[in-house]
Amino acid sequence: MTTTFEQIEAELTTLSRDAQSIVSQTKTLDELERLRVFYLGKKGQLSQILRNMGKISNEDRPHIGQTANDVKDTLESLLNQRLEHLQSQQIESQLLAETLDVTMPGVSRPLGHIHPLNQMIDRILDIFVGLGYSVASGPQVETDYYNFAALNIPEDHPARDMQDTFFFSDGRLLRTHTSPVQIRYMEKHQPPIRIVAPGRVYRRDTVDATHSAVFHQVEILLVDQGVTFADLRGTIKVFLSEIFGSDLPVRFRASYFPFTEPSAEVDIEWKGEWLEVLGCGMVDPSVLEAVGYDPEIYTGFAAGFGVERFAMVLHQIDDIRRLYNSDLRFLRQF
């Protein structure tokens, strides 16, 4: 029995010595956890040694039990210390990897710009919304009725010529102006109405420095009781002064549009010259009748203008095609 006692004590001493050496060299947390199970688990090395406790005398058992407890406490303390050390190393490594080097140049992300046409549309809408107008829209593929007939444009009018309009085989067409939005809106709403309608339009124009087959228009419409040409004139002057600046000389010239009567074209004095910027007029009674309004009760005015022309004038752009070429050298200026 004495030999068995001495063997167990020697095994405990060897276990403690070897474990301390191995644990102190552990490099990872996973490896450390495997060692903990290996030495202190239910089937670990310490448990295997203590299975021989039944072979020693009752007098020696307390001594072996005390020695085993000391070995266990030593190993647990060593494992905990190594655990704290490895965790600290892991945190330091993570902090080092995530450290921001403020001396390194930043990663540049170029910011985009709102396209000059969209800038112009936004500016126009801001002005009219500030005047109490609502923004309205409509389809770009239209019918003959909404694009022409309801706007008092007879079948023999030049605007119906194939050279002006893109027609589909089923009789539909790409709208040539945003005026159809006015008709569609009036069909669904009763006066008073006050709308501004921006949108893309299409015409069979030869593309050059001042013409494009695709361009943008904005139209305004106001219908109420007692509306006069003086209201139209005042609205246009306020709008143009907001766009081009106050104290801007403005003149109205008599003109003709099928859907307004009387009609006028508006010029501004820009850089010493008169420049045509929009067309306008009082809504023709036949247009009001087409949407079910009584022209004896209601009157109204309408105006329309090209967005590209306003942008070209304000930014001194010499060629309308620059607005569609997606040239970053040009677009970065806005």
N, C-alpha and C positions, 0 to 999 in steps of 0.2 A: 504493500500500500504506500510505503514511503516513496518507492520509485515512481509510482503513478502520480503522487503529489508533486514530486520534483519535475516530472515531465510536463504536467499541466502548467506549473508556474513558469517553466522555461518557455513553453509555447506562448503563454500570455506576454512574456517579456519580448520574445522575438516578434510577435504580432505587433506590439506597440512600436517597437523600433522600426520595423519594415514599413509599417503604415505611415509613420511620421515622415520617413524619407520619400515615399511615393507621393503622398498627398502634397507635400511641399513643392513638388515638381509638376503638379497638375496645371495644364494650360487652358482648359475650357470648362465651362459650367456643366456641360453634359458629362464630361469625363469625371468631374468631381462627384456628380450624383451617382454614377456607376460605382465609384469607390465607396461611397457611403453605404450603398446597398451591399456591396461585396463584404465589407467589414462588419457593419452593424445591423444588416437586415435579419429577418427571421431565420433565413438559411445561411447567414453570413459566417465569416470565419470565427467571430467571437462566440456565436451560438454553437458552432461545431466543437470548439474546444470545451465549452462548459457541459457538453453532453456526458463527459467523463467524470462529472462531479460525483456520481453514484459509486464510483470505484475507490474513492478515498475515504479515510476515516472521518467520523463525526467531528473529531477534534480539529482536523485540518480544513474542514469545509469553510468555517468562518474566514479563515485566512485567505483561501482561494477566492471566496466570494468578494472580499474586500479588494483583493488584487484585481479581479475582473471589473469591479465597479470603477476602480482607478483608471484602468486601461480604457474603459468605455468613456469616462469623462474626458480623458486626455484626447481620445480620437474625436469626440464630438466638438471639443474646443478647437482642435486643429482644423477640422472640417469647416466649422463656422468662420474661423479666421481666414481660411483660404477662400471661402465663399465671398466674404466681404471684399477681399483683395481682388478677386476676379471680376466681381460686379463693378468695383471702382474702376478697374482697367477698362471694362466694357463701356462705361459711361464716358470716360476720358477719350477713348477712341472715337466714340460717336460724336462727341463735342468737337473733336479735332476735325473729323470728316465734314461736319456741318458748319464749321467756322466760315464766316463770310470774309473774304479778303477784300477789304475796302480799297486796296491799291489797284485791284484789277479793273479794267475798263468795263463799263456796264454794257449789257446786251440791248442794243437799240431796236425798238419796235416802231417803225414809222407810222405815224397817225394818218388816217385817211382824211380826205376833204369832201365836203358836200359839193356835188357837181354845180358849176355855175348856173345851169338851167334850174336845178332844184333850189338853189339859193334864191334865184329870182322869183320862182313860184312861191316859195315860202314867204318872201318879203311882200309879194302882192297879196297873198291870202291874209297875212297879218294885218295889213291895212284895211281890207274890206271886212274882215271879222271884227276889227275894232270899230267899224262903222255900223255894226249890227247885222252883217250878212252871214248867211249859213253856207257852208261848202256843200255843193251837190256834184254828183258824177253820173255818168251813163255809159252804155256800151260803145265800143269803138267800131264794131260791125253793126251797121244800121240798115233800116229799110228806106225805100224811096219816100214813104210818107213822112217819117220824122226828119229826114235830112233835107227834103225839098217841099213836098206838098203842104204840110202843116205850117211851113214858114212862108207861105204865099209865093213860092217859086214855081212859076208855070212850066209846062213841059218844054216850051221852046226857049227857056232862059239859057244863056250861055254857060251858066254854072253846071248845067246837066250834060254838057258836051263830054264825050268820051275822053277828050284830051285833058279834062280837069279831074275826072272822078275815076277811082278804081272800082269797077263793078265785078261781082261774082256771077257765075253762070246761073244761079238761082234768082237773080234780080237784086240780091242784097248788095251792099257797098261798104267801103271804108269811109267813115264820116269825113266830110270835107271841112267841117267846122264843129265847134262845141255847142252850137245853137240847138241841136236836138235835145240836149239836156234840159233846156228851158221848157220845151213842149212836154217832155215826159214828167217834169216836176209839176208843171201847171195842171196836168191831167189828174194828179193825185193830191193836190193841195188847193185850198181856196185862199183868195186874197185876205189880208195883205201878205205878200211874199217878197223876200229879199234874198237872193242867192248869188253866189260866185261859183263859176264852174270852170275849173282848170282841166286840161286834157290834151292828149295827143291826137293830131289830125293828119289827113293824108290827101295829097293832090298830085296829079300827074304833071309835075313841074320838072323842067330840065335843071339838074343840079349844077349850081355854080356858086360864086362867092356870096350871093345874096338870096339864093333860092334852094329849097330842099323839098324832096317828095314827102318827107315826114318832118313835122315840126309841132310846136306846142302853142295852144291858144288859151286865153282866159276870157270868159264872158261874164258879164254881170246882168242881172235882171231884177227890176223892182216894179211891182204892180200893187196899186192901192187906189183909193179914191182921192181925186184931186191932185194927182201927180202931173207936173208940168215940165216943160223943157228947161225952165229955170232950175228945177231940182236936178235934172240931168247935168246941166252945165256946172252947177255948184259941186256935185259929186265928183265929176271928172277933174275939176280944178284942184280939189282937195287931194285926190289920188295922185295926180301928176306932181303936185308940189311935194308930196311925201317921197316920191321916187326920185325926182330930179332936183329938188330943192325949192325953197320958197321964193316968192317974187319972180316966178318963171312966166315969161310972156306966153300966153296960150291964145290960139285963135280957132274958131269953128268955121269950117267952109261947108256950104250946102253940097250935098251929095245924094246918092240914090242907093238904097238897099231894099230888096223886095219885102223884107219883114219889118221895116220901120218907116214911119212917115210922120213928120219930116225926118230926114236923115242928115247926118253931118260927118265930115272927117275932121279930125283934130290935129293941129300942128303945134309944135313948141319951138321956141327960138333957142336953138342949141348951138353953142360956139359960133354965134354970129349968123346962123342960117336957120331958115324954117324947115322943120323936120316933121313929116307925117308920122304919127304914132298909134292912132286908133280910129275906128269908125264907131258911130253911135246913132241913136235916134229914138223917137217915141215909138212904142210898139204899135204896129199896124192893127187897126180894129179887126181885120179879118183873121189875124193870128189869135187874138183874144177870143173871137167867136169859135175858132177851131177847137179850143180847149174848154168851151162851155162858159166862158166869162162874158158878162154883159158889158160891151164897150160903152154903153150909155152910163154905166155906173163906175166902171174901173178904167183907169189909164195906167200906163207904165212906160218905163224906158229901158233900153238895153244898150250895151257897149261891148266891143270885142277887140282884142289886140293880140299880137304875136309875142310870145315870151322871148324868143330868140332875138327879135329886133330890139327889145328893151335891154337885153343883156349885152348885145353888140354895141349899142349906143353908150351905155354906162361904163363898160369896160374897154371901149375903143378896140373891139375885135374886128379885124378887117375881112374875115372870111367865115361864113356860117359853118363851113365844114370842120373848122377847128373844134366846134362844140360836140362833134360826133366821132372824132378820130381816136379818142382815148389816149392821147399823147400826154404822158406824165409831165413832160417839160412844160406843157401848156396848163394842165390842170393844177399843178403845184402852185400856180400863181394866185389861186383863189382860196 
